[in-house]
Every structure is written in structure tokens, then in C-alpha cells.
Amino acid sequence: MGRFADHFYYLTDSIGWYPGKNNDQDLPKVSAPTGFVTDLASIPQVFWSLLPHDGNYAYAAVLHDYLYWTQNVSKETADRVLKNAMQDFRVSPLTIKAIYEGVHVGGAAAWNQNASLRKGGEKRILRKLPNDPLMTWKNWKLHPDVFV
């Protein structure tokens, strides 16, 4: 994973998840591609001392961000993937409950914002990765030639 200067990250390789024997079996396989841009766990900064955006649930959060971006499953399914993937990463039940309830109740705004950004032409999968550690996501996305 690489990082922009403004707390956005991009995958340097694809990642995936599929439901195992301890998961809800009706959930889909998920694969986020190389170059996908994410903010990891979209937890308000005021809560970072308790739930940092890069906690041990970050892998699950990236998959969740990808599902919220592509919207090729329902919001409810995306939220359940997050919950099940956090369980696989042995995130504490209290943390899972807090994060899951947060996105389940408050995630509609992010879901709707992503739909609006996509409709407006924003892209989130890079074909060219930045090599400047001071580059921000805000500035990088101004270059249309860097996207898939």
C-alpha cells in the first residue's frame, strides 16, 4: 500500500476476501484491484485515539470502501462484508459492533456521496502511481491520464 500526503492510500497490489466457513455464506467474493484509492477506515478523526483509521480492521475497511465505491452490491451487503471480514481478522467484538453500527447507521451519506462523485466522473482506480511523497490525492486526481 502506498500513501498520498493527505491521508489517502492506494493499493500497490490487489486484495481480496471470500466468505469462509465461519462467515455468512450468502456474501460475495470481493477483490479490490491494484491502484484502488481509499482512506482506510472512514472514522471521524475525533475518535482516532480509540479507533484509529489504520487499525487491524483496515484490510476489511479497504474492501468496504471498494464496495461503497463500485456499488455493485447493496449497502447492506457491503456493511455485512465489513463485519465478516473484521471477524476474520479477529477484531474485538466491541470494536466490530462500534464500526459496524457506525457504517450501518451513518454510512448512507458516504454511499450517496460516492454515487454522486462517480456520476460526476471521479475515478478511484489508478493505472499510474505517484512517486512524489508530497503528492496529495487532491492534486493527483487532477491528472486524467493516471486512471484506469
C-alpha positions, 0 to 999 in steps of 0.5 A: 500500500502506498500513501498520498500526503493527505491521508489517502492510500492506494493499493500497490497490489490487489486484495481480496476476501471470500466468505469462509466457513465461519462467515455468512455464506450468502456474501460475495467474493470481493477483490479490490484491484491494484491502484484502488484509492481509499482512506482506510477506515472512514472514522471521524478523526475525533475518535482516532485515539480509540479507533484509529483509521489504520487499525487491524480492521483496515484490510476489511475497511479497504474492501468496504470502501471498494464496495461503497465505491463500485456499488455493485452490491447493496449497502447492506451487503457491503456493511455485512462484508465489513463485519465478516471480514473484521471477524476474520481478522479477529477484531474485538467484538466491541470494536466490530459492533462500534464500526459496524453500527457506525457504517450501518447507521451513518454510512448512507451519506458516504454511499450517496456521496460516492454515487454522486462523485462517480456520476460526476466522473471521479475515478478511484482506480489508478493505472499510474502511481505517484512517486512524489511523497508530497503528492496529495490525492487532491492534486493527483486526481487532477491528472486524467491520464493516471486512471484506469 
